[in-house]
């Protein structure tokens, strides 16, 4: 106990804290700033704090903290803030989340992520008492793990390309493939009728499965490919259509290995 008292006296002298609760806030904020380079605002009642708004950064985006009672301080971290239409492949997402420590739990976003955006928050609870050197070290290690996890999750986010970006990506294979430009259906009835099929088909394609699509005419083929491309885009995937008059299966396999996206080919084009 004597060691804790000494550390508290030193911290009290450095921060100017006037009571135990304020002392804990200053200590927690000081440790957070060692892992997350943001500035903080402390509420007038000294019972809560939050990070100042800053430009988007790689890593933890926002931090909030508040006393739940005299013995517990809840600290909340925004690990992810992204456009609502972005999709991450589940296996990549859960691979990163498996790194969370046992003391971390998911919580609903405590603040508005912004128009058209989504966010992922977690909470870490700590004893509302001044930390010893050992507790501080463990807490700081947990914070650094969260910062690394936030960076890793953000690295998994696909970049949502424009049509111009898509055309540029396929330029190196322009003699054999053309990108299918995504189409967002404007008619709400038609959009609802095709959405379920598009999502399910995209799931098959993301699982590296081949999909056969039967259509009545070339116009239907172009329409459904464009709709599929629209649903694949948020996950960073694209569709390239073979423009060669004929292609054998060996060449198709080789092309699929080099293509920047999913390869679509009509049945009459294939030769066995």
C-alpha positions as CSV (number, residue, x, y, z in Angstrom):
1,X,0.0,0.0,0.0
2,X,2.9,2.3,0.8
3,X,4.2,2.1,-2.8
4,X,0.7,3.0,-4.2
5,X,0.6,6.0,-1.8
6,X,4.0,7.2,-3.0
7,X,3.0,6.9,-6.6
8,X,-0.3,8.8,-5.9
9,X,1.6,11.6,-4.3
10,X,4.0,12.0,-7.2
11,X,1.1,11.9,-9.7
12,X,-0.9,14.4,-7.6
13,X,2.0,16.8,-7.7
14,X,2.4,16.4,-11.5
15,X,-1.3,16.8,-12.4
16,X,-2.6,19.1,-9.8
17,X,-5.5,16.7,-9.1
18,X,-7.5,17.6,-6.1
19,X,-9.2,14.3,-5.3
20,X,-8.8,10.5,-5.9
21,X,-11.3,10.4,-8.8
22,X,-9.6,13.3,-10.6
23,X,-6.2,11.6,-9.9
24,X,-7.4,8.4,-11.6
25,X,-8.7,10.3,-14.6
26,X,-5.4,12.1,-15.1
27,X,-3.5,8.8,-14.8
28,X,-5.7,6.9,-17.2
29,X,-5.6,9.8,-19.8
30,X,-1.8,9.9,-19.4
31,X,-1.5,6.2,-20.2
32,X,-4.0,6.4,-23.1
33,X,-1.9,9.2,-24.7
34,X,1.1,7.0,-24.6
35,X,-0.7,4.5,-26.9
36,X,-3.1,6.9,-28.8
37,X,-1.8,10.3,-29.7
38,X,-5.0,12.4,-29.1
39,X,-5.9,15.2,-26.8
40,X,-8.7,15.0,-24.2
41,X,-11.4,17.1,-22.7
42,X,-12.4,16.4,-19.1
43,X,-16.0,17.2,-18.0
44,X,-16.5,19.9,-15.3
45,X,-17.8,17.3,-12.8
46,X,-14.6,15.3,-13.3
47,X,-16.6,12.2,-13.8
48,X,-16.0,11.7,-17.5
49,X,-13.7,12.6,-20.4
50,X,-13.5,12.2,-24.2
51,X,-11.0,12.8,-26.9
52,X,-11.1,15.9,-29.0
53,X,-12.3,15.7,-32.6
54,X,-9.3,15.2,-34.9
55,X,-8.9,14.4,-38.6
56,X,-9.2,10.7,-39.4
57,X,-6.2,8.7,-38.4
58,X,-5.0,5.2,-38.6
59,X,-5.7,3.4,-35.3
60,X,-8.2,4.2,-32.6
61,X,-10.4,7.1,-33.7
62,X,-12.2,8.2,-30.5
63,X,-12.0,7.5,-26.8
64,X,-14.5,8.2,-24.1
65,X,-14.4,7.4,-20.3
66,X,-16.7,7.7,-17.4
67,X,-17.1,6.6,-13.8
68,X,-19.8,4.0,-13.4
69,X,-19.6,4.2,-9.7
70,X,-16.9,4.9,-7.1
71,X,-15.0,1.7,-8.0
72,X,-15.2,1.3,-11.8
73,X,-14.1,3.5,-14.7
74,X,-15.4,2.4,-18.1
75,X,-13.2,3.4,-21.1
76,X,-14.6,3.1,-24.6
77,X,-12.6,3.0,-27.8
78,X,-13.7,3.4,-31.5
79,X,-11.8,0.9,-33.4
80,X,-13.4,1.5,-36.8
81,X,-15.3,4.2,-38.6
82,X,-16.1,3.5,-42.2
83,X,-18.6,4.2,-45.0
84,X,-21.8,2.2,-44.4
85,X,-21.6,0.5,-47.8
86,X,-18.1,-1.0,-47.2
87,X,-18.0,-4.7,-46.6
88,X,-15.2,-6.8,-45.1
89,X,-14.9,-10.5,-45.7
90,X,-16.0,-12.3,-42.5
91,X,-13.0,-14.5,-42.2
92,X,-10.7,-11.5,-42.3
93,X,-12.8,-9.5,-39.9
94,X,-13.0,-12.3,-37.3
95,X,-9.4,-13.2,-37.6
96,X,-8.5,-9.7,-36.4
97,X,-11.2,-9.7,-33.6
98,X,-9.8,-13.0,-32.2
99,X,-6.9,-10.8,-30.9
100,X,-9.2,-9.1,-28.4
101,X,-8.3,-9.6,-24.7
102,X,-10.7,-11.2,-22.2
103,X,-11.4,-7.9,-20.5
104,X,-12.7,-6.2,-23.7
105,X,-16.3,-6.3,-24.7
106,X,-18.3,-4.9,-27.7
107,X,-20.7,-2.0,-27.1
108,X,-23.2,-0.1,-29.2
109,X,-21.7,3.1,-30.6
110,X,-22.0,5.7,-27.8
111,X,-21.9,8.6,-30.4
112,X,-23.1,9.2,-33.9
113,X,-20.5,7.8,-36.4
114,X,-21.5,10.4,-39.0
115,X,-23.9,10.5,-41.9
116,X,-23.8,7.2,-43.9
117,X,-21.1,5.7,-41.7
118,X,-20.8,2.8,-39.3
119,X,-18.5,2.4,-36.3
120,X,-17.2,-0.4,-34.1
121,X,-16.7,0.3,-30.4
122,X,-15.3,-1.7,-27.5
123,X,-15.1,-1.1,-23.8
124,X,-12.4,-1.8,-21.2
125,X,-13.2,-1.4,-17.5
126,X,-10.6,-0.5,-14.8
127,X,-10.6,-0.1,-11.1
128,X,-11.2,3.5,-10.2
129,X,-8.1,3.7,-8.0
130,X,-4.6,5.0,-8.6
131,X,-2.6,2.4,-10.5
132,X,0.6,0.8,-9.3
133,X,3.5,0.5,-11.7
134,X,2.5,-3.1,-12.4
135,X,-1.2,-2.2,-13.1
136,X,-0.1,0.7,-15.3
137,X,2.1,-1.6,-17.3
138,X,-0.7,-4.2,-17.9
139,X,-3.2,-1.4,-18.8
140,X,-0.7,0.2,-21.2
141,X,-0.1,-3.1,-22.9
142,X,-3.8,-3.6,-23.4
143,X,-4.1,-0.1,-24.9
144,X,-1.3,-0.8,-27.3
145,X,-3.0,-4.1,-28.4
146,X,-6.2,-2.2,-29.1
147,X,-4.3,0.4,-31.1
148,X,-2.7,-2.3,-33.2
149,X,-6.0,-4.1,-33.6
150,X,-7.7,-0.9,-34.8
151,X,-4.9,-0.4,-37.4
152,X,-5.2,-4.0,-38.6
153,X,-9.0,-3.8,-38.9
154,X,-8.7,-0.6,-40.9
155,X,-6.1,-2.2,-43.2
156,X,-8.7,-4.8,-44.0
157,X,-11.1,-2.2,-45.3
158,X,-11.3,-2.3,-49.1
159,X,-11.0,1.0,-51.0
160,X,-14.2,1.7,-52.8
161,X,-13.2,2.5,-56.4
162,X,-14.8,4.9,-58.8
163,X,-15.5,3.7,-62.4
164,X,-12.4,5.5,-63.6
165,X,-10.3,3.7,-61.0
166,X,-11.8,0.4,-62.1
167,X,-11.0,1.0,-65.8
168,X,-7.5,1.9,-64.8
169,X,-7.1,-1.3,-62.8
170,X,-8.0,-3.4,-65.8
171,X,-5.8,-1.5,-68.3
172,X,-3.0,-4.1,-68.2
173,X,-5.4,-6.8,-69.4
174,X,-7.5,-4.6,-71.7
175,X,-6.9,-6.9,-74.7
176,X,-8.7,-9.8,-73.0
177,X,-10.9,-8.4,-70.2
178,X,-13.1,-5.4,-69.8
179,X,-14.3,-4.3,-66.3
180,X,-18.0,-4.6,-65.6
181,X,-19.1,-1.2,-64.4
182,X,-21.4,-1.5,-61.3
183,X,-25.1,-0.5,-61.7
184,X,-27.3,0.6,-58.8
185,X,-30.9,-0.1,-59.7
186,X,-33.0,3.0,-59.3
187,X,-36.4,1.3,-59.4
188,X,-37.1,0.2,-55.8
189,X,-39.2,-2.8,-56.7
190,X,-36.7,-4.3,-59.2
191,X,-33.9,-3.5,-56.7
192,X,-35.6,-5.4,-53.9
193,X,-36.3,-8.4,-56.2
194,X,-32.7,-8.7,-57.3
195,X,-30.8,-7.8,-54.1
196,X,-31.2,-11.1,-52.3
197,X,-29.9,-13.1,-55.4
198,X,-27.0,-10.7,-55.9
199,X,-25.9,-10.9,-52.2
200,X,-26.1,-14.7,-52.2
201,X,-24.2,-15.0,-55.5
202,X,-21.5,-12.6,-54.3
203,X,-21.1,-14.7,-51.2
204,X,-20.5,-17.8,-53.4
205,X,-18.0,-15.8,-55.5
206,X,-16.1,-14.6,-52.4
207,X,-15.9,-18.2,-51.4
208,X,-14.0,-18.9,-54.6
209,X,-16.9,-20.9,-56.1
210,X,-17.8,-20.8,-59.8
211,X,-21.4,-19.6,-60.6
212,X,-23.4,-20.3,-63.7
213,X,-26.0,-17.7,-64.7
214,X,-28.8,-18.5,-67.1
215,X,-30.2,-15.5,-69.0
216,X,-32.7,-15.0,-71.8
217,X,-30.6,-12.6,-73.9
218,X,-27.3,-10.5,-73.9
219,X,-29.1,-7.5,-72.4
220,X,-30.1,-9.6,-69.3
221,X,-26.5,-10.8,-69.1
222,X,-25.2,-7.3,-69.1
223,X,-27.7,-6.1,-66.5
224,X,-27.2,-8.9,-64.0
225,X,-23.4,-8.7,-64.3
226,X,-23.6,-5.0,-63.6
227,X,-25.9,-5.6,-60.6
228,X,-23.4,-8.2,-59.3
229,X,-20.6,-5.8,-59.7
230,X,-22.5,-3.3,-57.7
231,X,-22.9,-5.7,-54.8
232,X,-19.3,-6.9,-55.0
233,X,-17.8,-3.4,-55.0
234,X,-18.1,-2.6,-51.3
235,X,-15.8,-5.6,-50.5
236,X,-13.2,-4.3,-52.9
237,X,-14.0,-7.0,-55.5
238,X,-14.7,-6.4,-59.2
239,X,-15.8,-8.4,-62.2
240,X,-14.0,-8.5,-65.6
241,X,-15.8,-9.8,-68.7
242,X,-13.8,-11.9,-71.2
243,X,-13.9,-10.1,-74.6
244,X,-12.0,-12.8,-76.6
245,X,-14.1,-14.6,-79.3
246,X,-12.9,-18.0,-78.0
247,X,-11.1,-19.3,-74.9
248,X,-10.1,-22.8,-73.8
249,X,-10.4,-23.9,-70.2
250,X,-6.6,-23.9,-69.6
251,X,-6.3,-20.3,-70.7
252,X,-9.3,-19.4,-68.6
253,X,-7.7,-20.8,-65.5
254,X,-4.5,-18.9,-66.3
255,X,-6.4,-15.7,-66.9
256,X,-8.3,-16.0,-63.6
257,X,-5.0,-16.2,-61.8
258,X,-3.8,-13.0,-63.3
259,X,-7.0,-11.0,-63.4
260,X,-7.6,-8.1,-60.9
261,X,-11.0,-9.4,-60.1
262,X,-13.6,-12.1,-60.8
263,X,-13.6,-13.4,-64.4
264,X,-17.0,-13.7,-66.2
265,X,-17.1,-15.6,-69.5
266,X,-20.1,-16.6,-71.7
267,X,-20.6,-20.3,-72.4
268,X,-20.3,-19.9,-76.3
269,X,-16.8,-18.4,-75.7
270,X,-15.5,-21.5,-74.0
271,X,-13.9,-24.4,-75.9
272,X,-13.2,-27.7,-74.2
